[in-house]
Amino acid sequence: MSESIVNSNNKIISREALIEIFEAMHKELEEFKRIAAEEEKQNEPLKYEYQKWTLHYFSGNLSFTIYYTDNHNVSYDDYHKFITIFKSQSYLIDHIYVQYYMSYRKQYEDGTRDEHSSNRLSLSITEDKLEVTADLSSKDHYLEDTYNMILQTISSAPPKYDHIIKAKEFISFKIGLPLGLIIGAILIAVTVFVPQMRDFYHKMPYLLPALQLLIGVVTSIFIGSMRTSADYAKLIPKKYGGYDTNTKSSYYNDDLKKLTETSEVMIGSKSNNLTIRNGIAANEKSATKRIPISLGITIAICLISLLIVFLM
């Protein structure tokens, strides 16, 4: 296989997925080291013509370089030290560069020994991308299992541009609706104690529930926006939208193009993004359950308000 580069645009790459990739690399390298040591032991007492090798003169290394958000970096050749740091400090990491390398000579079935060969996998990981570079031998298949595992991990990762992003406005409205409906109903219900408004409702009673619904919807939009705007600001990048002469300030719009052309990797400032997404999904689910209850309360307030209108 010649050198190839794979990116992960529009994918959510969790810390767990990264750990699985790192662990697969580490375990595979340890297995290669075991095989090489075993072959060395088996072939040592044998004459050259009787020796059988798959990993002769084996050399392999798995190294990690962490670039932190404060601009310093640390390199690790010890996998266990690296993974401990990664698990505890992922929120401080700006960039990880992973280098997985092996070189060897291999004896083939016809008894010939190939020239010195090497295989290499490199990972460049930031909060906006997981880029994989593979330079694998076209004759051997070493590292291909790990490479394919990485490709499968990327392929099966959930998309960034999912329901949480696509339905942003609807979800925000939905989250605000249970409370917004009740507030709207109460605000309009209070007006029935104003004689002029009560006379108005008496002549056109349908306006009372209509106003309750209108105020409820407007209030729901406001409440939903307040509850979700900070979370969505962390999930969706912004782009310059222009200058508002009325407010004398610049405004920014959601940059969905940039969102779909980058990854969402759980390190650095995005280390908590999956938790944020799950929180929005949980709030939406909770709102779905509470909306029927809020509708029932709203209808009850409306009926009581109309009863007051016609009895006073």
KALIN-V816585 format. One record per backbone hydrogen bond with DSSP energy under -1.0 kcal/mol. CO is the residue of the C=O (numbers start at 1). NH is the residue of the N-H. Records with the same first field share a line. If there is no record, write none. Layout:
CO->NH, NH
//
This chain:
4->134
6->132
8->11
11->264
13->266
14->18
15->19
16->20
17->21
18->22
19->23
20->24
21->25
22->26
23->27
24->28
25->29
26->30
27->31
28->32
29->33
30->34
31->35
32->36
33->37
34->38
35->39
36->40
37->41
38->42
39->43
40->44
43->46
47->50
48->51
53->107
56->105
59->103
61->101
63->99
64->76
65->97
66->74
67->94, 95
68->71
72->68
74->66
76->64
78->82
79->83
80->84
81->85
82->86
83->87
84->88
85->89
89->92
90->93, 268
92->69
95->67
96->125
97->65
98->123
99->63
100->121
101->61
102->119
103->59
104->117
105->56
106->114
108->111
112->108
117->104
119->102
120->135
121->100
122->133
123->98
124->131
125->96
127->265
128->263
129->126
131->124
132->6
133->122
134->4
135->120
141->144
143->147
144->148
145->149
146->150
147->151
148->152
149->153
150->154
151->155
152->156
158->12
160->162
162->166
163->167
165->168
167->171
168->172
169->173
170->174
171->175
172->176
173->177
176->180
177->181
179->183
180->184
181->185
182->186
183->187
184->188
185->189
186->190
189->192
190->193
191->194
194->198
195->199
196->200
197->201
198->202
199->203
200->204
204->207
205->208
206->210
207->211
208->212
209->213
210->214
211->215
212->216
213->217
214->218
215->219
216->220
217->221
218->222
219->223
220->224
221->225
222->226
223->227
224->228
225->229
228->232
229->233
232->236
237->255
239->253
242->251
244->248, 249
249->244
251->241, 242
253->239
255->259
256->260
257->261
262->10
264->13
265->267
267->270
268->271
270->273
272->276
273->277
274->278
275->279
276->280
277->281
278->282
279->283
280->284
281->285
282->286
283->287
284->288
285->289
286->290
287->291
290->294
291->295
292->296
293->297
294->298
295->299
296->300
297->301
298->302
299->303
300->304
301->305
302->306
303->307
304->308
305->309
306->310
307->311
308->312
//
